[in-house]
């Protein structure tokens, strides 16, 4: 029963979104004309990859490392949007006695787009706040074993990005962000640079 209700609600939502794109008006001759509005709200999903560059204390122990993840976007109108990010960062150690580690990220926040009617590309600013789970691998030194550890802390980030249209439903996404994760002794900081594809629904 629940499956049929879900299917029915999905059909109604799709029909509503389709109708929301149309405006029917009558001209001076009494003819009805269908015009199309801007396609907002707009949903998107963006798989991406890139690299992080540790700064500060984090840079003392870890090298530039790979990162990948996925953005889920909801663009309210031409200028304003929201996003949620699921990300993974692999931290490669550059210091003896320090094990490799990784960060799992879940952040949400707003985006502000700078756009023009005649352009299919956009520049945007975004900021986010969320949870970062830091996990350090187990390290073996000779006959000694240093067990790994894991903890979750709050953090925030902000940066700039751009989208460039390939088709009406696919765009190239690039962005760079600065992240600060709060720790008991200060913060872990890094810069992320990456890109991917943005699929529009």
WOQUI-V416237 format. One record per helix or strand. SS is the DSSP state (A for helix, B for strand). FROM is the first residue (numbers start at 1). TO is the last residue. If there is no record, write none. Layout:
# WOQUI-V416237
SS_FROM_TO / SS_FROM_TO
This chain:
# WOQUI-V416237
A_2_20 / B_22_26 / B_32_36 / B_42_55 / A_56_61 / B_62_63 / B_65_75 / B_80_93 / B_101_114 / B_122_136 / B_139_141 / B_144_146 / B_149_165 / B_170_183 / B_186_200
